[in-house]
């Protein structure tokens, strides 16, 4: 298993450099609100099927594709939890900040394996929580910090289901029949006030989130590198992109 670890500024267009696509590839993309990354990838592949949850988004995709003279993007209308496609139908699946919205990743990953070509690629970008494969007091504290931050993120957005550590994601992929090819990490720096304004949170929930940041366990604070300056709070969300290759055979 070849694995490299890089730290850099997150850039959606960087996806093309990471996956190194070719013009024969068939791509399935699950990207939620960040569906515009499909337009970075489309010129380099055969076609992109983008999972569009609403007709409104599909119309916007079609209009944008037409303006960019891209004829190889189409929308698939289905729950991203389920993948209603033929076996070995795609060369690449891109899941961009949608994995934490899936109810059961352990059930979803075998479906990904099924629809990918043998040696097909998954490119998964998501945020992380603390965790380790080690045992003992430090590992227990990291686990508690991970659980605390999962509750923190779910309060911010109730659509979020579950987060994993980097080790957790690697183990999930390996158990589902993938070989880890590369891992990249990046830190997204956030201003708390702007972050809570992203969603229509009640004043009560905003205060609860602020209290959770202030009262967070030591390992959670260290993980977020929370900084307080007067009334301003800044913290980071560790993000990573993992590439893994399906080991599915042709039998």
C-alpha positions, 0 to 999 in steps of 0.5 A: 500500500502506497500512502503519502501525506501532504498538508496544503490549502484546500482547493476544489480544482486541485481534485483534478491534480489529485486523481489524474483522470483520463478521457475514458473515465466515467465519473459519479460525483456526490457533492451536495451544495458544492456541485460546481466541482463537477465543472473542473473535472468534466473536461478531463473525463468521458462524462460526469454523473452528478447526484442532484437532490432537487430539480432546481439544482439540476436546472442550475447544473444544466444552465451552467454546463451550457454556458461552459459548453460542457456536454458531458455532465448529467444529473442522477436523481436519487438519495446519495445513500443508495447507488442505483447503477450497474456493477462496475459502471464507474471508474471514479466516485467523488464524494465531497463533504457528503460522507458525514450526511450518510446514515450508514457509511459501513453499508454505503462503501460496499455499494461503492465497491460494487459500482466501481470498475476493478481498480476503480478509485474513490476520492472522499473529502470530509472533516475529521474528529480526534481518534487513534488506533492506540489504547490507554488513557490518551486514546480514551481522552481522544475518543471522548473528544471525538464524541464531543465534537460529533455532537458539536457539529450535529448541533450546527447542522442536524443533517450531519450523521457521523464523523470519523478520525483519519484512522477510522476512515482508513480502517473503514475503507480497508475493511470494505475492500479498498487499498489506500492510495494517498491522503491529503490534509488541510485546515479550514480556518473558521470564524465562529460568528460567520460559521453559525450564520451559515444556517438558520440557527436559533439564538439558543442553539448559537449560545449552546454552540459557543458554550460547547466551544468554551467548555470543550475537553482539552483534547477537543480544544487542542484539535480545533486549536480554538482561539479567543480574542475578545468576543471573537472566536476562531477555530479550525476544521481539519479536512482530509481527502483520501484516495482509495482503489477498489480491489474488486475482482472481475469474477 
